[in-house]
Amino acid sequence: MAIKLNDWDNYLESRVGIDVYVYGGNGETIITLMPKLTSMEKSLNDVDRVLTLLSKRLLQEISVYEIRGEDCSGLAVRKLLEDKIIKHDMTANGLWDYIVGTDTTPPHGKRIPLNEVRNGDYLFQGNDKNKHHVGYAVSDKYAIESQNHDVGVTKTIISERGWNYAARPDWYEAEKYVLTRTLYLTDPCMRGDDVKHVQERLNELGYNCGKADGVFGKKTEIASKNFKHDAGLKSETGTVGKKTAEALGFEWGG
């Protein structure tokens, strides 16, 4: 099974500023969780914090039927169970083990450096033996997490939250990027996310563009030219147009 990354992002965004943090919750409605709240939480103080945030949500005229309760891993578990990616509840540490693998279980993704985080990656706080909190990157700058009892599900700046580890799941459905203009070497150089996507793809295929910085420079032109030659495209330039874009695996919308 696979998840569309856009659907995943929309799901996370839809919970920001609405859901409350409930320890052990997996996205059940708060009405369902209320009778069990004292047994789920670790202290009466935490119960009070849940109810305080719930009161704030209701004062914002958010329907009580819309508010859900989940802890940090529960925010993901709900969606992963619905999409049949996992078969049972998992803690933050369990999600880490499931993605990167253990001595006895295969990986469903890989660990990545924190400076390479991008949309769809999972972020963890903790140590080598135990990951006690998890959040979910929705870009290279922002993450969404069920943060704590006082603020619930929030959108936070990745660099400000003290994440220790990052992992990239392999369960996202591949989505083709749409290239909407012809790219080529100019002075000054063309810039943009479309250039960066082309550079990343060329690098993946072994045509070295250097750092994918979104600037269509000489190195990118040479890489594109070499790719086109090997792909049998009848062109002696490094221009990326319709045929080259499609050969690279993009959709053409120019």
N, C-alpha and C positions, 0 to 999 in steps of 0.2 A: 504494500500500500504506500501511497505518497500523499503529501500535502502540498497544495499550491501555496507558494510563499506569499502571494498577495492575500490569499484567504487567511493565512496565519497572522499576517500583519493587521488585517481588518478585525480579526477576532480580538487580538490584544488591545488595539486602540479602542474597541467598543467597551472595554471593561475599565478604562482609566477614569478615575473620578467617580466611579459608581460602586464598584465592589468593595467590600470590607475584608480585612484580614481575620480569618478564623483558623486557629491551629487545627490541622487535620482536615480542613475543608477542601473539597474538590469542585467547587463551583456550584454547589447546591443553592437554591434560593434561601435567603436569610430566614424566611418564614419557616422553611423546613428545618433549618438548623437551630432555631430558637429553643425548642424544648431540650436540645442536647448540649446547649452552649456551656453550661457549668461543668459538664462531664468532659467536654472536649478541651477546654482551656486549662492551663496549668495553675491558674490562681483566680480568685475573685477580682483582683485588680485588673487582670487581663479581660475578664468578662465586662467589667465596667468600661474599659477602653473601647471594646467592641461596640457597646451600647452607646457610648458617647459619639463615636464616629457615625453610627447608624442614625442617631438623632440629627447630626449635621446634614447627612444625605437627605433625610426627609424634609428638613427645613429648606433644602435647595429644590424641593418639589420633585425629587426623584421618587418614582413609584416604588413602594416596598416590594412589589412583585418583580421588579427589575433588578433589585440588588441581590448579588450573590456573595457567598463567603468562601474564601479559599486561602490557604497559606501559599508560600512562594512556589513550591513544586506543584501544588494543586491547580494553580493557574494554567500550567501547561498540561497536566495530567488529564484534565477534563477534555481538552481538544484532542489529545493523543489517543485517548480511549475511544472517543467518538469516531475518529478516523482510522481506528484499528492499527495504529502504529505500535502501541503497547497493549498488554493484556491485563495488567493489574496496576494498582496504585504504586507510586514511587516517591521516595524522598528526594531531596536535592542530591544527596550522595548517590542514590540509586540511578538518577538520571545521568550523572557523570559516568558511572560504571557502564550504563547501558550504551552510551555514545562512544566512549573510548575503549570499552572492553576490559575484561579482567583475565586472570590466568585461566579461568574456566568458561568464560563466555566471549563470543565474538564481538567485535566492535560494530557500531552502527554510525560510524563517523570517525572523527579524529580530533585530537587535541591541537590547538593552534596558539600561536603567540598572541598576547593581548594587543600588540600593535598592529595586528592584521584582522581585527574583528570587523565583521560586516553584517549586514542585515541577515537575520535568520540564525545567527550564532547564539549559543548559550553561555552565560557568564556565571562564574561561581565565586563565592567567598568561602574561605576555610583553609585547610592545610592538606598535605599529601594524604593523610589518613582519613580525613572527614571533610566533606563539603557541606556546610550547614545552611547556605542560602544560594538561591539561583534567580537569575533575571534573564531577560530575553532581548537581544539587540534587534532594533528595528531600523538601524542605520549604523554607520561607523561612529556616530556621535551619541545616539540616544538608545536607551533601553527601557523596557516596561517590566515592572516587577510588582508583586504583592509584597510591599516593603515591610510594613509592621502594623500593629494594632491602631496606631494613631493616625495614619494617613491612608491605609489600604492600598489599592492598586494605583500606582503612579508612573509617570514618564519621567525618567531621570537622565542626567548627563553621565555618560559612562565614565569619563575621566574623574568624576567627583565622588564615585561610590566605592572606591577601594576594592575593586574586583581582583582576585588572585589568579584565576584560571579562566580559560575560554575553550569551548569545544564546538565543533561544526558537525551537526547531524547530516546524515546522507539520505534523509527521507523526503526531501523536497522535490516536487515535480519540476522537471526542467522547463523553464519558460524562455522562449526566444525573445531576444532583445530586438527592437525595431529600429533600424537605421534609417533616418529620414533625410539625409543629405549626403552628397559625395564628399569624401575626405581626400585631401591631397596636400602636398607641401606648398606652403605659401610664406610670404614675408610681410607682416609677422605671422608666426605659425598659427594654424587653426587650433582651437582649444575647445574642450567640452567633455561631458560624460561619454558621448558617443565615441570620441577618440580613445578614451580610457578603456571602454569595453573592447574596442578593436585591438588595442595594445595587449590587454589581458588575454584575449583569445589567441593572438599570434604567439605570445610567450608560452601559453599552454601547449601549443602545437610545435614548439621548438624553434620558432623564428624570433630571435632575440631583439626586443624593442628596448631593452633596459627597463628602468622603472616605469610602471604604467602611471604616468603623471597627467594624462589628458592633454598632452601637447604633441601635435603631429610634427615631429622634427625629422631630421635626416635619417636617424636610426630606424624610426618607424617606417619611413618610406622604403628603405632598403629591405626591411623585414617583410613588408607587404609585397614588394617586387619579387622577392625570393619565393614567397608563398604562392603567388600567382603563376610563377614559372613552373613550380612543382605540381600545381593543381591543373596545369594544362590550359590556363587562361591565356588567350592570345593578346597579350599586352606587354609592353616593355617599360611601363611606368609603375609607380607604387600607388597609384590612385585607387581608392576603395570606393567603388560604385556598386551598382545593383548585382552584377555577377559575382564580384569579389565578396560582397556582403553575404550573399546566399551561400557561397562556397565556404565561408567562415562559420556558417550556421546561424546567421542572423536573418530576420525578416526584412524585406525592403519596403519602405513606406515613403520613399522620396519621389 
